[in-house]
Amino acid sequence: MLTLPSQDKMYQALLDRDGCYDGVFYIAVKTTGIFCRPICPARKPLRKNVEFFAEPKEAVYAGYRPCKRCKPLDRVQQMPDWVRKATSLAEALPEERVTEYQLREAGISPDRLRRWFKTNYGMSFQSYQRGLRLGQAFGQLRKGQSVIETSVDSGWESTSGFRDAFQKAFGTAPRDAAGPMFAMRWIETPLGPMVAIADDSALYLLEFADRPMLASQMKTLHRRYKCSVAPGMNDVLRLLEKELASYFAGELQSFSVPLDARGTEFQCAVWDRLLEIPYGGLLSYGEMARDLDRAGAQRAVGKANGDNRLAILIPCHRVVRSDGSLCGYGGGLWRKKRLLEIEQGQARLV
Ligand SMILES: [Zn+2]
């Protein structure tokens, strides 16, 4: 995660179309679902509708599409024609994966493309495509929320392509006839957007939206609960939003949101142990393994940590290496670091 200038500075740079900031940050407009470079010639959005990102991939994962006018993905200016051809293919078919065959047909070497994306954007072409697909599902989710807020009865599924986008992104249908119906909510946080899933009695999933594991976690959730998912709101999600905001402001130390985390016996034991680590505290994988009478099983503990579907609330970010150094966090190391800084009083995010 790169550090960004202050929001005031960035918004001013945007109003000024200040070329000095080109490549420093990207600006996304919530109302249109599009992200731009600061120098974009398009009409300037209102500040309340704007989100800032340090890198194009963050905007893509947060559910934004690149602007056709300022072409924020062409940051390096000399995006070669063959790469542009590939991104056009992906953007024309956001719901499908562009296959290696299609790339070759278009005269593009898949390997070369993968390497180019890694070098220039720090992501593979495949992750870029996955980002577009997730982005589409989440873009729909974000739009659907305002629909729900204005009219609960308007019927989400009839007003958007959420169902299709969701299925393409997660490989499961959001709504099956049988099974409980869970509500899915998009929550903006200072560390990036999160996705929350809950019903009236408990929270089942809370994860950063850009996390590659999210798709498989959705499948696990579906398998464990036979649930259907639709955008929505309920008391558990309202409480979660309120408590997360206080947590990020450094004002809340323990959550009262009811949790439901089903897993294997071992996973549940690990997650229970995690819940006992106090706010501001740390534990090593080795200590955890010993506490669970599985001395030496650090790897298994680490794996169960990674399978945690309730980020922040089941505090897997409080586990470190034996020497105290940070390692492995599904949401990205920078997030783990920031979470620990909040808890240790070194940072206040509002
Ligand atoms: Zn633009």
Boltz pocket constraint, residues with backbone or C-beta under 6 A from the ligand:
constraints:
  - pocket:
      binder: B
      contacts: [[A, 35], [A, 36], [A, 37], [A, 40], [A, 41], [A, 42], [A, 67], [A, 68], [A, 69], [A, 70], [A, 71]]
      max_distance: 6.0
